[in-house]
Amino acid sequence: MGASASGPSLLDTILASLDDSKAEEIVSINIQRKSSLADHMVVASGRSNRHVGAVAEHLLKALKDNGVHDARVEGLQSADWVLIDAGDVIVHVFRPEVRDFYNLEKMWQTPDLEDETVH
């Protein structure tokens, strides 16, 4: 699903697209040891609903241009919080207030627990 061996990785493509779109506070979180959903989660902000939508649309085009044609998208119509599931990378683009409310980074950046059970 990612880019070719000589081309940029899926994560690199996503980060470059978000940067090009002037997304703010871009955070990449490695979740390989925390979830089987994906390898990475990327969280970014847009300044307004319009900016969130534009960032998401730009990212979808970049993904298609790099061979990812089956990305799933939720929330594009309201553009408060757009989720793009690109397979190995899940991207969340939020308005700042919505991002602060859900605070996904705090939840996913917790240290990995050892294999032992915590009571």
CORVEN-V914164 format. One record per backbone hydrogen bond with DSSP energy under -0.5 kcal/mol. CO is the residue of the C=O (numbers start at 1). NH is the residue of the N-H. Records with the same first field share a line. If there is no record, write none. Layout:
# CORVEN-V914164
CO = NH / NH
This chain:
# CORVEN-V914164
4 = 7
9 = 13
10 = 14
11 = 15
12 = 16
13 = 17
14 = 18
15 = 19
16 = 20
17 = 21
18 = 23
19 = 22
24 = 45
27 = 43
29 = 31 / 41
31 = 34 / 35
39 = 31 / 32
40 = 90
41 = 29
42 = 92
43 = 27
44 = 94
45 = 24
46 = 96
48 = 52
49 = 53
50 = 54
51 = 55
52 = 56
53 = 57
54 = 58
55 = 59
56 = 60
57 = 61
58 = 62
59 = 63
60 = 64
61 = 65
62 = 66
63 = 66 / 68
64 = 67
67 = 69
72 = 85
74 = 83
75 = 79
80 = 95
81 = 83
82 = 93
83 = 74 / 85
84 = 86 / 91
85 = 72
86 = 88
88 = 39 / 40
89 = 86
90 = 42
91 = 84
92 = 44 / 94
93 = 82
94 = 46
95 = 99
96 = 100
97 = 101
98 = 102
99 = 103
103 = 107
104 = 108
105 = 109
107 = 110
